Amino acid sequence: MSLLEGHITADGRKIGGVLMEMKNITLRFGGVVAIKDISFDIREGEIRAIIGPNGAGKSSMLNVISGFYHPQEGEVLFRGAKRAPMKPYEVARQGIARTFQNIALFEGMTVLDNIMTGRLNHMKAGMLSQAMWWGRAAREEAENREKVEKVIDFLEIQHIRKTPVGRLPYGLKKRVELARALAAEPMLLLLDEPMAGMNVEEKEDMCRFILDVNDEFGTTIALIEHDMGVVMDLSDRVVVMDYGKKIGDGTPDEVRNNEAVINAYLGVAHD
């Protein structure tokens, strides 16, 4: 058993066994090596951060996990099984959902309708019954709407549920994107710079929601974030990338005192 497996965090959360493992991942774009021979794992119930300077390969790694990119070398294992190259929608069906660095919502649709799109993999009725909205389709719609309403309540966005997303301020759009990902009921939630562009109050709200998602739903979370205060406060473990290579991996305390990480990214030991 790993030292981390079965570990109880200071706030009472339990870290389980390996949920996903990246083994010797190498990703190239022509002659450019975006990721070079990186290995790390993500354990059930933890908040796992991926950090590093711009251009380090962090988003490329998240895109490998979510099926947007397929590495030329290495293996991706999910729940102990080697994963064949998959399309993003196939990865989503495995129980992996994500948000994006650049918000990817339907601006002309309401908040409610945007979040409902996160339930698509849970809808089984045929196209005809969906179009006519009867029988199984009507029951599915009601069931999925109920789950979406619970997410809306959880993220405290009841007051904007019927508002077109295009009218919302940036911070609320980021919360709606989180809601859409949560609506999929993922085992693993990938967050690509969830705090980017936010003010202090919005960051505090997002941190609270991320912790609540992990604590109340038991959702495993992997996130990319540049705000080191957020990373050190939220994360159970941190993997550090630089120029496509892994230069550090461990607890926040271990990473912030890692000389290679300090030299490449932090600059000074982070308090």
C-alpha positions as a Markdown table, in Angstrom:
| # | Residue | x | y | z |
|---|---|---|---|---|
| 1 | Met | 0.0 | 0.0 | 0.0 |
| 2 | Ser | 1.2 | 3.5 | -0.8 |
| 3 | Leu | 1.9 | 5.8 | 2.1 |
| 4 | Leu | -0.9 | 8.0 | 0.8 |
| 5 | Glu | -3.5 | 5.3 | 0.3 |
| 6 | Gly | -5.9 | 5.2 | 3.3 |
| 7 | His | -4.5 | 8.5 | 4.5 |
| 8 | Ile | -6.9 | 10.8 | 6.3 |
| 9 | Thr | -6.4 | 14.5 | 5.6 |
| 10 | Ala | -6.5 | 17.2 | 8.3 |
| 11 | Asp | -10.1 | 18.0 | 7.4 |
| 12 | Gly | -11.2 | 14.4 | 7.6 |
| 13 | Arg | -11.1 | 13.4 | 3.9 |
| 14 | Lys | -9.9 | 9.9 | 3.0 |
| 15 | Ile | -7.4 | 9.3 | 0.1 |
| 16 | Gly | -7.9 | 6.0 | -1.6 |
| 17 | Gly | -6.0 | 3.9 | -4.2 |
| 18 | Val | -4.8 | 4.9 | -7.6 |
| 19 | Leu | -7.7 | 6.1 | -9.9 |
| 20 | Met | -5.5 | 7.2 | -12.8 |
| 21 | Glu | -1.9 | 6.6 | -13.7 |
| 22 | Met | 0.2 | 8.3 | -16.3 |
| 23 | Lys | 3.2 | 6.1 | -17.2 |
| 24 | Asn | 6.1 | 7.5 | -19.2 |
| 25 | Ile | 4.0 | 9.8 | -21.2 |
| 26 | Thr | 5.6 | 11.5 | -24.2 |
| 27 | Leu | 3.7 | 13.8 | -26.5 |
| 28 | Arg | 5.1 | 15.4 | -29.7 |
| 29 | Phe | 3.8 | 17.9 | -32.2 |
| 30 | Gly | 6.1 | 17.4 | -35.2 |
| 31 | Gly | 9.5 | 18.2 | -33.9 |
| 32 | Val | 8.3 | 19.9 | -30.7 |
| 33 | Val | 8.2 | 17.7 | -27.5 |
| 34 | Ala | 5.4 | 19.0 | -25.4 |
| 35 | Ile | 5.6 | 16.3 | -22.7 |
| 36 | Lys | 8.7 | 14.2 | -22.2 |
| 37 | Asp | 8.6 | 10.8 | -20.3 |
| 38 | Ile | 6.4 | 11.9 | -17.4 |
| 39 | Ser | 4.8 | 9.6 | -14.9 |
| 40 | Phe | 2.5 | 10.4 | -12.0 |
| 41 | Asp | -0.7 | 9.1 | -10.5 |
| 42 | Ile | -4.0 | 10.6 | -9.2 |
| 43 | Arg | -5.6 | 8.9 | -6.2 |
| 44 | Glu | -9.2 | 8.5 | -5.3 |
| 45 | Gly | -10.5 | 11.4 | -3.2 |
| 46 | Glu | -7.5 | 13.7 | -3.5 |
| 47 | Ile | -7.1 | 17.1 | -5.0 |
| 48 | Arg | -4.1 | 16.8 | -7.3 |
| 49 | Ala | -2.5 | 20.0 | -8.7 |
| 50 | Ile | -0.4 | 20.3 | -11.9 |
| 51 | Ile | 1.7 | 23.5 | -11.9 |
| 52 | Gly | 4.6 | 25.0 | -13.8 |
| 53 | Pro | 5.6 | 28.0 | -15.9 |
| 54 | Asn | 3.7 | 29.0 | -19.1 |
| 55 | Gly | 4.6 | 26.5 | -21.9 |
| 56 | Ala | 5.5 | 23.8 | -19.4 |
| 57 | Gly | 3.0 | 21.3 | -20.9 |
| 58 | Lys | 0.3 | 21.4 | -18.2 |
| 59 | Ser | -2.7 | 21.9 | -20.5 |
| 60 | Ser | -1.2 | 19.3 | -22.9 |
| 61 | Met | -1.2 | 16.8 | -20.0 |
| 62 | Leu | -4.8 | 17.6 | -19.2 |
| 63 | Asn | -5.7 | 17.1 | -22.8 |
| 64 | Val | -4.0 | 13.7 | -22.8 |
| 65 | Ile | -6.1 | 12.7 | -19.7 |
| 66 | Ser | -9.3 | 13.9 | -21.3 |
| 67 | Gly | -8.7 | 12.3 | -24.7 |
| 68 | Phe | -8.1 | 15.4 | -26.8 |
| 69 | Tyr | -4.4 | 14.4 | -27.4 |
| 70 | His | -3.0 | 10.9 | -27.8 |
| 71 | Pro | 0.6 | 10.4 | -26.6 |
| 72 | Gln | 3.1 | 8.8 | -29.0 |
| 73 | Glu | 4.7 | 6.9 | -26.0 |
| 74 | Gly | 3.6 | 5.8 | -22.6 |
| 75 | Glu | 0.4 | 4.4 | -21.1 |
| 76 | Val | -2.7 | 5.9 | -19.5 |
| 77 | Leu | -4.3 | 3.6 | -17.0 |
| 78 | Phe | -7.8 | 4.3 | -15.5 |
| 79 | Arg | -9.1 | 2.3 | -12.6 |
| 80 | Gly | -6.2 | -0.2 | -13.1 |
| 81 | Ala | -6.9 | -0.9 | -16.8 |
| 82 | Lys | -4.8 | 0.4 | -19.7 |
| 83 | Arg | -6.8 | 2.9 | -21.8 |
| 84 | Ala | -6.8 | 2.6 | -25.5 |
| 85 | Pro | -6.8 | 5.8 | -27.5 |
| 86 | Met | -10.2 | 7.3 | -27.0 |
| 87 | Lys | -12.2 | 10.3 | -28.3 |
| 88 | Pro | -13.2 | 12.9 | -25.7 |
| 89 | Tyr | -16.8 | 11.8 | -25.5 |
| 90 | Glu | -15.7 | 8.2 | -24.8 |
| 91 | Val | -13.5 | 9.5 | -22.0 |
| 92 | Ala | -16.4 | 11.4 | -20.6 |
| 93 | Arg | -18.5 | 8.2 | -20.6 |
| 94 | Gln | -15.8 | 6.7 | -18.4 |
| 95 | Gly | -16.5 | 9.3 | -15.7 |
| 96 | Ile | -14.1 | 12.1 | -16.5 |
| 97 | Ala | -15.4 | 15.7 | -16.9 |
| 98 | Arg | -13.5 | 19.0 | -17.3 |
| 99 | Thr | -13.6 | 22.7 | -17.5 |
| 100 | Phe | -11.5 | 24.8 | -19.9 |
| 101 | Gln | -9.0 | 27.5 | -19.6 |
| 102 | Asn | -11.0 | 29.6 | -22.1 |
| 103 | Ile | -14.7 | 29.3 | -21.1 |
| 104 | Ala | -16.5 | 27.0 | -23.5 |
| 105 | Leu | -20.2 | 27.7 | -22.9 |
| 106 | Phe | -23.2 | 28.3 | -25.2 |
| 107 | Glu | -23.6 | 32.0 | -24.9 |
| 108 | Gly | -27.1 | 32.2 | -26.3 |
| 109 | Met | -28.5 | 29.5 | -24.1 |
| 110 | Thr | -29.7 | 29.9 | -20.5 |
| 111 | Val | -27.6 | 28.8 | -17.5 |
| 112 | Leu | -30.1 | 25.9 | -17.0 |
| 113 | Asp | -29.8 | 24.7 | -20.6 |
| 114 | Asn | -26.0 | 24.9 | -20.5 |
| 115 | Ile | -25.8 | 22.8 | -17.4 |
| 116 | Met | -28.3 | 20.3 | -18.9 |
| 117 | Thr | -25.8 | 19.6 | -21.7 |
| 118 | Gly | -23.6 | 18.0 | -19.0 |
| 119 | Arg | -26.3 | 15.3 | -18.6 |
| 120 | Leu | -26.1 | 14.1 | -22.3 |
| 121 | Asn | -24.2 | 10.9 | -21.4 |
| 122 | His | -27.0 | 10.0 | -19.0 |
| 123 | Met | -29.8 | 10.3 | -21.6 |
| 124 | Lys | -30.8 | 7.0 | -23.2 |
| 125 | Ala | -34.1 | 7.8 | -24.9 |
| 126 | Gly | -34.2 | 7.7 | -28.7 |
| 127 | Met | -34.3 | 10.8 | -30.9 |
| 128 | Leu | -38.0 | 10.4 | -31.9 |
| 129 | Ser | -39.2 | 10.2 | -28.3 |
| 130 | Gln | -37.0 | 13.1 | -27.3 |
| 131 | Ala | -38.4 | 15.2 | -30.2 |
| 132 | Met | -42.0 | 14.3 | -29.2 |
| 133 | Trp | -41.2 | 14.5 | -25.5 |
| 134 | Trp | -43.2 | 11.6 | -24.3 |
| 135 | Gly | -42.7 | 8.3 | -22.5 |
| 136 | Arg | -39.2 | 7.5 | -21.5 |
| 137 | Ala | -37.9 | 10.8 | -22.9 |
| 138 | Ala | -40.2 | 12.8 | -20.6 |
| 139 | Arg | -39.2 | 10.8 | -17.6 |
| 140 | Glu | -35.6 | 11.2 | -18.4 |
| 141 | Glu | -36.0 | 14.9 | -18.8 |
| 142 | Ala | -37.6 | 15.2 | -15.4 |
| 143 | Glu | -35.0 | 13.1 | -13.7 |
| 144 | Asn | -32.0 | 14.9 | -15.3 |
| 145 | Arg | -33.6 | 18.3 | -14.6 |
| 146 | Glu | -33.9 | 17.3 | -10.9 |
| 147 | Lys | -30.2 | 16.5 | -10.8 |
| 148 | Val | -29.3 | 19.7 | -12.5 |
| 149 | Glu | -31.4 | 21.7 | -10.1 |
| 150 | Lys | -29.4 | 20.2 | -7.2 |
| 151 | Val | -26.2 | 21.3 | -8.8 |
| 152 | Ile | -27.6 | 24.8 | -9.3 |
| 153 | Asp | -28.5 | 24.9 | -5.6 |
| 154 | Phe | -25.1 | 23.5 | -4.6 |
| 155 | Leu | -23.2 | 26.3 | -6.5 |
| 156 | Glu | -25.7 | 29.0 | -5.4 |
| 157 | Ile | -26.7 | 30.1 | -8.8 |
| 158 | Gln | -30.5 | 29.8 | -8.5 |
| 159 | His | -30.9 | 33.5 | -9.3 |
| 160 | Ile | -29.4 | 33.2 | -12.7 |
| 161 | Arg | -30.8 | 29.8 | -13.8 |
| 162 | Lys | -32.9 | 31.4 | -16.6 |
| 163 | Thr | -30.4 | 34.0 | -17.6 |
| 164 | Pro | -28.6 | 33.7 | -21.0 |
| 165 | Val | -24.9 | 32.9 | -20.3 |
| 166 | Gly | -23.8 | 35.7 | -22.6 |
| 167 | Arg | -25.2 | 38.3 | -20.1 |
| 168 | Leu | -23.2 | 37.0 | -17.2 |
| 169 | Pro | -20.0 | 38.4 | -15.7 |
| 170 | Tyr | -16.8 | 36.4 | -16.1 |
| 171 | Gly | -16.8 | 34.9 | -12.6 |
| 172 | Leu | -20.3 | 33.5 | -12.8 |
| 173 | Lys | -19.6 | 32.1 | -16.2 |
| 174 | Lys | -16.7 | 30.1 | -14.6 |
| 175 | Arg | -19.1 | 28.8 | -12.0 |
| 176 | Val | -21.6 | 27.8 | -14.7 |
| 177 | Glu | -18.9 | 25.8 | -16.5 |
| 178 | Leu | -18.1 | 24.1 | -13.2 |
| 179 | Ala | -21.8 | 23.3 | -12.8 |
| 180 | Arg | -22.0 | 21.7 | -16.3 |
| 181 | Ala | -19.0 | 19.5 | -15.5 |
| 182 | Leu | -20.5 | 18.5 | -12.1 |
| 183 | Ala | -23.8 | 17.7 | -13.8 |
| 184 | Ala | -22.0 | 14.8 | -15.5 |
| 185 | Glu | -21.4 | 13.2 | -12.0 |
| 186 | Pro | -17.7 | 12.6 | -12.7 |
| 187 | Met | -15.4 | 10.3 | -10.8 |
| 188 | Leu | -12.5 | 12.6 | -11.9 |
| 189 | Leu | -13.0 | 16.3 | -12.4 |
| 190 | Leu | -10.3 | 18.2 | -14.4 |
| 191 | Leu | -10.1 | 21.9 | -13.9 |
| 192 | Asp | -8.0 | 24.0 | -16.2 |
| 193 | Glu | -7.1 | 27.3 | -14.4 |
| 194 | Pro | -10.4 | 27.6 | -12.6 |
| 195 | Met | -9.3 | 30.9 | -10.9 |
| 196 | Ala | -7.9 | 32.6 | -14.0 |
| 197 | Gly | -9.1 | 36.2 | -14.4 |
| 198 | Met | -11.0 | 36.2 | -11.1 |
| 199 | Asn | -10.9 | 38.9 | -8.4 |
| 200 | Val | -10.1 | 37.9 | -4.8 |
| 201 | Glu | -13.8 | 37.4 | -3.8 |
| 202 | Glu | -14.5 | 35.2 | -6.8 |
| 203 | Lys | -11.4 | 33.1 | -6.1 |
| 204 | Glu | -12.5 | 32.6 | -2.5 |
| 205 | Asp | -15.9 | 31.4 | -3.7 |
| 206 | Met | -14.4 | 29.1 | -6.3 |
| 207 | Cys | -12.0 | 27.6 | -3.7 |
| 208 | Arg | -14.9 | 27.0 | -1.3 |
| 209 | Phe | -16.9 | 25.2 | -4.1 |
| 210 | Ile | -13.9 | 23.1 | -5.1 |
| 211 | Leu | -13.3 | 21.9 | -1.6 |
| 212 | Asp | -17.1 | 21.2 | -1.1 |
| 213 | Val | -17.2 | 19.2 | -4.3 |
| 214 | Asn | -14.3 | 17.1 | -3.1 |
| 215 | Asp | -15.6 | 16.7 | 0.4 |
| 216 | Glu | -19.4 | 16.3 | -0.1 |
| 217 | Phe | -19.4 | 14.4 | -3.4 |
| 218 | Gly | -16.1 | 12.6 | -2.9 |
| 219 | Thr | -15.0 | 13.7 | -6.4 |
| 220 | Thr | -11.4 | 13.3 | -7.3 |
| 221 | Ile | -10.0 | 16.6 | -8.7 |
| 222 | Ala | -7.0 | 17.4 | -10.8 |
| 223 | Leu | -6.4 | 21.1 | -11.5 |
| 224 | Ile | -4.0 | 23.4 | -13.2 |
| 225 | Glu | -3.6 | 26.7 | -11.4 |
| 226 | His | -1.0 | 29.6 | -11.4 |
| 227 | Asp | -2.1 | 31.1 | -8.1 |
| 228 | Met | 0.3 | 29.4 | -5.7 |
| 229 | Gly | -1.6 | 30.5 | -2.6 |
| 230 | Val | -4.6 | 28.6 | -4.0 |
| 231 | Val | -2.5 | 25.5 | -5.0 |
| 232 | Met | -0.8 | 25.2 | -1.6 |
| 233 | Asp | -4.1 | 25.7 | 0.3 |
| 234 | Leu | -6.2 | 23.3 | -1.8 |
| 235 | Ser | -4.0 | 20.5 | -2.9 |
| 236 | Asp | -3.1 | 17.2 | -1.3 |
| 237 | Arg | -0.2 | 16.6 | -3.8 |
| 238 | Val | 1.4 | 18.7 | -6.5 |
| 239 | Val | 3.2 | 17.6 | -9.7 |
| 240 | Val | 5.5 | 20.3 | -11.2 |
| 241 | Met | 6.3 | 20.5 | -14.9 |
| 242 | Asp | 8.9 | 22.6 | -16.8 |
| 243 | Tyr | 9.6 | 22.5 | -20.5 |
| 244 | Gly | 7.6 | 19.3 | -20.8 |
| 245 | Lys | 9.5 | 17.5 | -18.0 |
| 246 | Lys | 8.5 | 16.6 | -14.4 |
| 247 | Ile | 10.8 | 18.4 | -11.9 |
| 248 | Gly | 8.9 | 17.9 | -8.7 |
| 249 | Asp | 6.1 | 15.7 | -7.2 |
| 250 | Gly | 4.9 | 15.6 | -3.6 |
| 251 | Thr | 3.0 | 17.4 | -0.9 |
| 252 | Pro | 2.7 | 21.2 | -1.0 |
| 253 | Asp | 5.4 | 21.4 | 1.7 |
| 254 | Glu | 7.7 | 19.1 | -0.3 |
| 255 | Val | 7.2 | 21.0 | -3.5 |
| 256 | Arg | 7.7 | 24.5 | -2.1 |
| 257 | Asn | 11.0 | 23.4 | -0.6 |
| 258 | Asn | 12.2 | 21.6 | -3.7 |
| 259 | Glu | 15.3 | 23.4 | -5.0 |
| 260 | Ala | 14.6 | 22.5 | -8.7 |
| 261 | Val | 11.0 | 23.9 | -8.4 |
| 262 | Ile | 12.2 | 27.1 | -6.6 |
| 263 | Asn | 14.8 | 27.7 | -9.4 |
| 264 | Ala | 12.5 | 27.0 | -12.3 |
| 265 | Tyr | 9.2 | 28.4 | -11.1 |
| 266 | Leu | 8.6 | 29.7 | -7.6 |
| 267 | Gly | 11.7 | 31.8 | -7.4 |
| 268 | Val | 11.7 | 31.8 | -3.6 |
| 269 | Ala | 10.4 | 29.4 | -1.0 |
| 270 | His | 6.6 | 30.0 | -0.9 |
| 271 | Asp | 5.2 | 31.0 | 2.5 |
